[in-house]
Amino acid sequence: MTPTPGSAGPTDATTPPPPPELPSAVRRFTPGVRWVHRVTAWLMGACVVTAAILYVPQFAEAVGRRELVVRVHEICGVLLPAPALVGLASRAFRAELGRLNRFHPYDRTWLRSALRRLHAPRPAGKFNAGQKLYAGWIAGAALVMLGTGVLMWFTHLAPIEVRTGSTFVHDWLSLAIGIVVAGHVWMALGDPEARRGMRTGSVERTWATREHPLWEPEPESDDAAESARLDHQ
């Protein structure tokens, strides 16, 4: 029997190749960004711990060596902005600051869902609204702490009334920072994948899609080349 036109079987047609599989892990942070975060975290942690030792009598008695604790607190406080200032040399770090400084309409939706404890998906880019608010608040608080701390350290810079006010602001803001930083650490402890992103630079694509659906991450395979390019431009 002669086959009629168009009666060719499925084996005669060309089967399209399957779409390429997306990598399971994606790049989230470059080495330079992770370095800034890690060093800043250590300096902030040292400031919080030494402040607790200085202001809680039980801790002060247990540790002793108050003069040494004061010096560590002062030095770590003055150095706190240094990692971010050094990080400005990295194009990747500057790009992250740009993302953190932009508040989009969908960030308000994320905040409303978070405050109402809704289980609906929350729209977020690379950073969610909570991370943006935390970054902005802690940066401003650190600058205020630096300014008031300098006035307390170098007593000749201002009259006694100004130093008294600086001490009041410094003490109460340090308590607020301790609470906020503890909340930040608590949230991080509840999200192992977020900690992995800051520790190794990459996260699972499924996590990125679920927690940051508006973020378009780059494949992990491009991590080394892209990190080197961004951090050296």
C-alpha positions as CSV (number, residue, x, y, z in Angstrom):
1,M,0.0,0.0,0.0
2,T,1.3,3.4,-0.9
3,P,1.2,5.8,2.0
4,T,-0.8,8.9,1.4
5,P,0.9,12.3,2.0
6,G,0.8,13.4,5.6
7,S,0.3,9.8,6.9
8,A,3.9,9.4,8.2
9,G,4.1,7.9,11.6
10,P,5.5,9.6,14.7
11,T,8.8,7.9,14.2
12,D,9.3,9.9,10.9
13,A,9.0,13.3,12.7
14,T,11.9,15.0,14.3
15,T,11.6,14.9,18.1
16,P,12.5,18.3,19.7
17,P,15.3,18.1,22.2
18,P,14.3,18.4,25.9
19,P,14.8,21.8,27.5
20,P,18.0,22.1,29.4
21,E,17.7,21.5,33.1
22,L,18.2,24.5,35.4
23,P,20.9,24.1,38.0
24,S,19.5,23.2,41.4
25,A,21.7,25.8,43.2
26,V,22.0,29.5,42.3
27,R,24.4,32.2,43.2
28,R,23.2,34.6,45.9
29,F,26.2,36.5,47.3
30,T,29.7,37.1,46.0
31,P,32.8,36.6,48.3
32,G,33.2,40.3,48.7
33,V,29.6,40.8,50.0
34,R,29.9,37.8,52.3
35,W,33.2,39.2,53.7
36,V,31.6,42.6,54.5
37,H,28.7,40.9,56.2
38,R,30.9,38.5,58.2
39,V,33.4,41.1,59.5
40,T,30.5,43.6,60.3
41,A,28.7,40.8,62.2
42,W,31.9,40.0,64.3
43,L,32.4,43.7,65.1
44,M,28.7,44.2,66.0
45,G,28.7,41.1,68.1
46,A,31.8,42.3,70.0
47,C,30.1,45.6,70.7
48,V,27.0,44.0,72.0
49,V,28.8,41.5,74.2
50,T,31.2,44.1,75.7
51,A,28.2,46.5,76.2
52,A,26.4,43.7,78.2
53,I,29.5,43.1,80.3
54,L,29.9,46.9,81.0
55,Y,26.2,47.5,81.9
56,V,25.1,44.2,83.6
57,P,26.7,44.0,87.1
58,Q,26.6,40.2,87.2
59,F,28.5,40.0,83.9
60,A,31.0,42.7,85.0
61,E,31.8,40.8,88.2
62,A,32.2,37.5,86.3
63,V,34.5,38.9,83.6
64,G,36.4,41.6,85.5
65,R,39.2,43.6,83.7
66,R,36.8,46.5,83.0
67,E,39.4,48.7,81.4
68,L,40.2,46.0,78.8
69,V,36.5,45.5,78.0
70,V,36.1,49.3,77.6
71,R,39.0,49.4,75.1
72,V,37.7,46.5,73.1
73,H,34.2,48.1,73.0
74,E,35.6,51.4,71.8
75,I,37.9,50.0,69.2
76,C,35.2,47.7,67.7
77,G,32.7,50.5,67.7
78,V,35.0,52.8,65.8
79,L,35.9,50.1,63.3
80,L,32.2,49.1,62.7
81,P,31.8,51.2,59.5
82,A,35.1,50.0,58.1
83,P,34.0,46.8,56.3
84,A,31.2,48.6,54.5
85,L,33.6,51.4,53.5
86,V,36.1,48.9,52.1
87,G,33.3,47.0,50.4
88,L,32.4,50.0,48.4
89,A,35.3,49.1,46.2
90,S,33.3,46.1,45.1
91,R,30.7,46.7,42.3
92,A,28.7,43.7,43.6
93,F,28.5,45.2,47.1
94,R,27.4,48.6,45.7
95,A,24.7,46.8,43.7
96,E,23.4,45.1,46.9
97,L,23.2,48.5,48.6
98,G,21.2,49.7,45.7
99,R,18.7,46.9,46.1
100,L,18.4,47.4,49.8
101,N,17.8,51.1,49.4
102,R,14.8,50.7,47.0
103,F,11.4,50.1,48.5
104,H,8.9,48.9,45.9
105,P,5.1,48.6,46.0
106,Y,5.3,44.9,46.4
107,D,7.4,45.4,49.6
108,R,4.4,47.0,51.2
109,T,2.4,43.9,50.3
110,W,5.1,41.8,51.9
111,L,4.9,43.9,55.1
112,R,1.2,43.7,55.3
113,S,1.3,39.9,54.9
114,A,4.0,39.6,57.5
115,L,2.3,41.8,60.1
116,R,-1.0,40.0,59.6
117,R,0.8,36.6,59.7
118,L,-0.9,35.6,56.4
119,H,0.2,32.3,54.9
120,A,-0.2,33.6,51.3
121,P,2.9,33.9,49.1
122,R,4.8,37.1,49.9
123,P,6.3,39.0,46.9
124,A,10.0,39.8,47.4
125,G,13.0,40.6,45.2
126,K,16.5,39.5,46.2
127,F,15.8,41.1,49.6
128,N,12.4,41.2,51.3
129,A,10.9,44.2,53.0
130,G,11.9,43.0,56.4
131,Q,15.6,42.7,55.4
132,K,15.5,46.2,53.8
133,L,14.0,47.8,57.0
134,Y,16.5,46.0,59.2
135,A,19.5,47.0,57.0
136,G,18.4,50.7,57.0
137,W,17.7,50.8,60.7
138,I,20.9,49.1,61.8
139,A,23.0,51.3,59.5
140,G,21.5,54.5,60.9
141,A,21.7,53.2,64.5
142,A,25.3,52.3,64.1
143,L,26.1,55.8,62.9
144,V,24.3,57.3,65.9
145,M,26.2,55.0,68.2
146,L,29.5,56.0,66.6
147,G,28.8,59.7,67.0
148,T,27.6,59.5,70.6
149,G,30.4,57.1,71.5
150,V,33.1,59.4,70.1
151,L,31.7,62.2,72.3
152,M,31.8,60.0,75.3
153,W,35.3,58.8,74.5
154,F,36.9,62.2,73.7
155,T,35.4,64.3,76.5
156,H,37.1,67.5,75.3
157,L,35.0,67.6,72.1
158,A,31.8,68.8,73.8
159,P,30.5,70.4,77.0
160,I,29.1,68.2,79.8
161,E,25.5,68.8,78.8
162,V,26.1,67.4,75.4
163,R,28.1,64.4,76.7
164,T,25.3,63.6,79.2
165,G,22.7,63.6,76.4
166,S,25.1,61.4,74.3
167,T,25.4,59.0,77.1
168,F,21.6,58.7,77.5
169,V,21.1,58.1,73.8
170,H,24.0,55.7,73.6
171,D,22.8,53.6,76.5
172,W,19.2,53.2,75.4
173,L,20.0,52.8,71.7
174,S,22.5,50.0,72.6
175,L,19.7,48.2,74.3
176,A,17.5,48.6,71.3
177,I,20.3,47.3,69.0
178,G,20.8,44.3,71.2
179,I,17.1,43.4,70.9
180,V,17.0,43.9,67.2
181,V,20.2,42.0,66.5
182,A,18.9,39.2,68.7
183,G,15.8,39.1,66.5
184,H,17.9,39.1,63.4
185,V,19.9,36.1,64.6
186,W,16.7,34.3,65.7
187,M,15.2,34.7,62.2
188,A,18.5,33.4,60.6
189,L,18.5,30.4,62.9
190,G,15.1,29.5,61.6
191,D,16.2,29.6,57.9
192,P,19.1,27.2,57.2
193,E,19.0,28.0,53.5
194,A,19.4,31.7,54.1
195,R,22.4,31.0,56.4
196,R,23.9,28.8,53.7
197,G,23.6,31.6,51.2
198,M,25.6,33.9,53.4
199,R,28.1,31.1,54.3
200,T,28.7,29.6,50.9
201,G,27.3,32.2,48.5
202,S,24.7,29.8,46.9
203,V,21.2,28.7,47.7
204,E,18.7,26.1,46.4
205,R,16.7,27.3,43.4
206,T,13.5,26.0,45.0
207,W,14.1,28.2,48.1
208,A,14.9,31.2,46.0
209,T,11.6,30.7,44.0
210,R,9.6,30.3,47.2
211,E,11.0,33.0,49.4
212,H,12.1,35.6,46.7
213,P,9.8,35.0,43.7
214,L,10.6,38.3,42.0
215,W,14.4,37.7,42.2
216,E,16.1,36.4,39.0
217,P,19.2,34.6,40.3
218,E,22.2,33.7,38.2
219,P,23.3,30.0,37.8
220,E,25.8,28.7,40.4
221,S,28.0,27.6,37.6
222,D,28.8,31.3,36.8
223,D,29.6,32.0,40.4
224,A,33.4,32.0,40.3
225,A,33.8,34.0,37.1
226,E,31.0,36.5,37.9
227,S,32.3,37.0,41.5
228,A,35.8,37.7,40.3
229,R,34.5,40.1,37.6
230,L,32.3,42.1,39.9
231,D,34.7,42.2,42.8
232,H,37.6,43.5,40.6
233,Q,35.8,46.0,38.4
